[in-house]
Amino acid sequence: MDEKMIKAWANKFLNYMEDINNEADARNDKLGKIGEKFVKEGIELSLWESGYNFDPNLNGNYTFDILPYFGANENNVGGIDFYLRIKDGNIVYHFLIEVKNWAHYKNISDDIFKDEILDRFKKQDSSHDKFWILTMNKRNVFHILERCNKEGIFIIPIEEHLTTTDYINEGILQYTMTKFIDEFSRLLEVLM
């Protein structure tokens, strides 16, 4: 990824995080918005870098479309965070993506795994026809890796917990996004 482009992205994203921090929403809502925007933009950057063009109608051989809050109610509750379609030649691949911007100390019990992750995928794709992808803090992955593997859920780790603290700066965002793009691209190479 072009260093100038990723630096410009990080600067813009820091401004977004500052704006979110000034909103009256609860902390978890803010973290959710930050995580979702990060993942969506990471997917877009990865696909653009690979030569795909955004097109909701999937016209052309190398196009993609990404829909937020797939299957959610009118308040954007209860659905999967993103439904991604990628057209590669004549084949269209379908992905459901759930974003968890949880801190590394989050206890992911069986109930939380079922309610917050597995049930969301099953509600939208009970026959598991689509690829299921979970993004989350890399330090949480080992807690649920076995459960995800058992359920056919692919994990893309995010290097840092994306929060509006002074810890997150432009350099950390650049590194985290670069790693995310690499991980997402590698997963697509395996799945497609």
GIBELJO-V38339 format. One record per residue. RES is the residue in three letters. NEAR is the number of other C-alpha atoms within 8 Angstrom. D_FIRST is the distance of its C-alpha to the first C-alpha in Angstrom with 1 decimal. Layout:
RES_NEAR_D_FIRST / RES_NEAR_D_FIRST
This chain:
MET_6_0.0 / ASP_5_3.8 / GLU_6_6.2 / LYS_6_8.8 / MET_8_7.5 / ILE_12_7.0 / LYS_10_10.2 / ALA_8_11.9 / TRP_8_11.3 / ALA_12_12.8 / ASN_9_15.6 / LYS_8_16.5 / PHE_8_16.5 / LEU_10_18.8 / ASN_8_21.1 / TYR_8_21.2 / MET_11_22.1 / GLU_9_24.8 / ASP_8_26.2 / ILE_9_26.4 / ASN_8_28.1 / ASN_6_30.7 / GLU_6_31.6 / ALA_4_34.8 / ASP_6_33.3 / ALA_6_34.0 / ARG_6_31.4 / ASN_6_30.5 / ASP_8_29.9 / LYS_11_27.6 / LEU_11_25.6 / GLY_11_25.5 / LYS_8_24.2 / ILE_13_21.4 / GLY_12_20.5 / GLU_10_20.6 / LYS_8_18.5 / PHE_9_15.8 / VAL_10_15.9 / LYS_9_16.3 / GLU_8_13.3 / GLY_11_11.2 / ILE_10_12.7 / GLU_8_12.2 / LEU_9_8.5 / SER_12_8.5 / LEU_12_11.2 / TRP_9_10.1 / GLU_8_7.1 / SER_6_10.1 / GLY_7_12.3 / TYR_10_14.5 / ASN_9_16.2 / PHE_8_17.9 / ASP_9_21.6 / PRO_7_24.2 / ASN_5_26.6 / LEU_12_24.2 / ASN_6_25.4 / GLY_6_23.8 / ASN_9_22.5 / TYR_11_18.9 / THR_14_19.1 / PHE_15_18.9 / ASP_12_20.8 / ILE_10_20.7 / LEU_8_24.0 / PRO_8_24.5 / TYR_12_27.7 / PHE_10_28.7 / GLY_8_32.4 / ALA_11_32.9 / ASN_8_36.1 / GLU_5_36.4 / ASN_5_35.3 / ASN_8_32.0 / VAL_8_33.7 / GLY_8_34.0 / GLY_13_31.3 / ILE_16_28.0 / ASP_12_25.0 / PHE_12_23.2 / TYR_14_24.2 / LEU_12_21.3 / ARG_11_22.2 / ILE_12_20.1 / LYS_13_21.8 / ASP_10_20.9 / GLY_7_23.5 / ASN_6_26.7 / ILE_6_25.9 / VAL_8_25.0 / TYR_10_23.7 / HIS_10_24.6 / PHE_11_23.2 / LEU_14_24.7 / ILE_13_22.5 / GLU_11_24.3 / VAL_12_22.6 / LYS_10_24.5 / ASN_13_23.6 / TRP_8_26.4 / ALA_8_27.1 / HIS_9_27.3 / TYR_5_31.1 / LYS_7_31.5 / ASN_4_34.2 / ILE_9_33.3 / SER_6_36.7 / ASP_6_37.6 / ASP_7_38.7 / ILE_9_35.5 / PHE_11_33.5 / LYS_9_35.9 / ASP_9_36.0 / GLU_8_32.5 / ILE_11_30.5 / LEU_10_32.6 / ASP_9_35.0 / ARG_12_32.2 / PHE_12_30.8 / LYS_10_34.4 / LYS_8_35.5 / GLN_9_32.9 / ASP_9_33.0 / SER_7_36.2 / SER_5_36.1 / HIS_8_32.5 / ASP_5_31.5 / LYS_9_27.9 / PHE_10_25.3 / TRP_12_25.5 / ILE_12_22.4 / LEU_13_22.9 / THR_14_20.3 / MET_14_21.8 / ASN_16_21.8 / LYS_10_21.4 / ARG_6_24.7 / ASN_12_26.5 / VAL_11_25.4 / PHE_7_28.2 / HIS_7_30.8 / ILE_10_30.1 / LEU_9_28.5 / GLU_8_31.8 / ARG_7_32.7 / CYS_11_29.4 / ASN_9_29.8 / LYS_7_33.4 / GLU_7_32.4 / GLY_7_29.5 / ILE_11_26.9 / PHE_10_23.4 / ILE_11_21.7 / ILE_11_18.1 / PRO_11_18.5 / ILE_12_17.1 / GLU_9_17.1 / GLU_7_19.1 / HIS_10_21.8 / LEU_9_20.5 / THR_8_23.6 / THR_8_24.8 / THR_5_26.1 / ASP_5_25.6 / TYR_4_23.8 / ILE_10_20.5 / ASN_8_18.8 / GLU_10_15.7 / GLY_7_14.6 / ILE_8_15.5 / LEU_10_13.7 / GLN_11_10.3 / TYR_8_11.1 / THR_11_12.6 / MET_11_9.9 / THR_10_7.3 / LYS_10_10.5 / PHE_13_11.4 / ILE_12_8.6 / ASP_9_9.4 / GLU_10_13.0 / PHE_11_13.1 / SER_10_11.6 / ARG_8_14.2 / LEU_8_16.9 / LEU_8_16.5 / GLU_7_16.9 / VAL_6_20.1 / LEU_5_21.5 / MET_5_20.9
